[in-house]
Every structure is written in structure tokens, then in C-alpha cells.
Amino acid sequence: MKKRPALKRLSLSAILFRLIPAILSLVLMMPVQAQKNILYYKDAPAAFAGSKISRQQLASDMQFWQTVMEESHVNPYHAISRGDMLKLQQDLVNSLPDSVTHFQASFALSTLIGALNEGHLGFASDRTSDSLFANDCIRFPYLLFDIEDGGLTVQRDLSSINKLPAFSRIIEVNGHPVQQLYTKYAAFYGGLEPWKKLMVKNGFRKLLYMDGITSPFNIKAVVKTDTIQFTAEGYSRKQADSITRVIVAEMPVFKPFSLRFLDNNIAYIEFNTMNGSLRDSFSLFLRNAFTEIQNRNAAGLVIDIRRNGGGDSGLGDSLISYIS
């Protein structure tokens, strides 16, 4: 690998690079715990939160990102050609104003990341954006179950007016059709469509805030067969803490992994977490579980991973070794 010249300037979008671990970790070969001291990262200057950078500076940083990506990735252009990537960069730059905010830079860089179509890459953010969202955002007051059929399937209405029962579908937010919002936000992520849906669903509240779609929220929704429209206020960080405590208290407690037998002697394993700290206990569980499955001559096996949000792939490797 050629030695790159030292970075002579630091801008908003350059700082965003530190949150692209799947690329930078290939360069740095460092553990996740050391990501704070990532190559090219420097602490942001004073008043950075309200600062902007020029469109030309963002274009330069995009080219720098591409150079790092090309030197780090064995095959970066399997989903988009290099020429198309350069054209996408130019189109993005041309669509922006003369100076850009943190949020605009995040969206632009994330569009490039999504174009690579890598499941391990995702939305590019930075500490300032995260802090603004965490502390200043009046949040979208709905927990989402899914995104399907051009709508947001509601799991729980957290608004004070509480108009939407579970499984209602929000189809428009502040005049923006949900399908259009999903198409825009899904472009920030790579991977399979179900993965993109999950990432957009989990990040929808933050994406709305960064996109300038803020409280009060004008909602158009379908409840059973009726279409209704209303306005709902969001909730603050202080309210979020109280809401979270209530929700956590109501949530059922799931074991990290368990085995039981269904009718017709079907073995059923719930694999709910890939927490790396449980690697030893999971290995013991697998040994005992598959011994019992063999002793009982099970007619089949179901492995339920619906609640598993991922984590240490070593746990998955251990499970696969028993069934491959």
C-alpha cells in the first residue's frame, strides 16, 4: 500500500470518516475499543457544532474518502463502477448549497457509502450530530414495528394524544409520503432489503430530525380501514428517560438462549443475543442442547433468531458448527 500524505486540513465531513469502521479497521487493524484514536481523527475545534464547510471542501473530502476506501477494500466496486461513483459524487456536490451543515454532509457521505452496497457499512454520523439529536431533538413519538407497503407500522403511540393503536400504519409525515422517505433513507445503507428496512426503522427518528422534519408532526395514518389526519407533538429527552423506564419495566424478560421441545418432538432453540461476553456460556449451552437433541432423537430443529440483533459473530460460528 502506498503511503498517503499527511492530512493538512480537517473539516466536518473528514471527521465523519471515523464512523466508517468496516473500512478504517482494515487500514488500522485495531480493536473496536481503540476507535477513539482512529487515524486522521482530531478533536473538533470550538464552536464546531454550528459551523459549516464549503461545498468545494466537501468535494475534496469525498475524494479523500474514496482514496482511503480504494486502498482498504479488496473489491470496492462490485455494486457500482468507479466511473459511476465519481459521477455520483459530482451530482451530490452540484445539488448542495455553497456551504453545508453537519447533517447535509452526513447525508451526502452516507449516499456514497450506500452506493457501495456493503451490509457492514451504514449511515455516517459524528459526535456533534449525535449530541444535537440526543440533547436538542423533540422526538418522533412512535415506536415502529416495521416498514411495509409504503407505511410505518406502529408498535406503540408515545404521543400525549395517543390516537394510533398498535399495527396502525402511518403513511405521511409533515406532508412527506413515507414511501418517499424510506426510498431516500434506504439509500444510505448497503446490504439486503430486509437489512435496509431494519436500519431505517431503527434510525427513523434520528433521520427525520436530521432531515429537518420536526415537531409538531402532521400525521396521516390508516387505522384499520379508516384514514385519519391529525397533529401530534414530539417528546423531549427528559420525557424520553421516563418513557424508556416505563417501556423497559413492561418488557418481557427473554433468556439469551434456550431449548425446548415442541409437538412432534421438534427441538426449538431461541437464540436471542450474540453478546460476546456470553461466548463461554453459549458454548456450554450448545454442547448440552445438542446432546439432548441427539439423545431424544429429535424429528427436527427450529432455530429462532427473530429477537437477535447481532453482535459477536463467533457465537454464530459456534452454532453453525453443530448444524453444518
Buried (B, 14 or more C-beta within 10 A) or exposed (E): EEEEEEBEEBBBBBBBBBBBBBBBBBBBEBEEEEBEEBEBBEEBEEEBEEBBBBBEBBBBBBEBBBEBBEBBBEEBBEBBEEEEBEEBBEEBBEEBEEBBBBBBBBBBBBBBBBBBBBEEBBBBBBBBBEEBBEEEBBBBBBBBBBBEEBBBBBBBBBBEEEBBEEEBBBBBBBEBBBBEBBEBBBBBBBBEEEBBBBBBBEBBBBBBBBBEBBBEBBBBBBBEEEEEEEEBEBBBEEBBEEBEEEEEEEEEEEEBBBBEBEEEEEBBBBBBBBBEEBBEEBBEBBEEBBEEBEEEEBEEBEBEBEEBEEBBEEBBEBBEEBEE
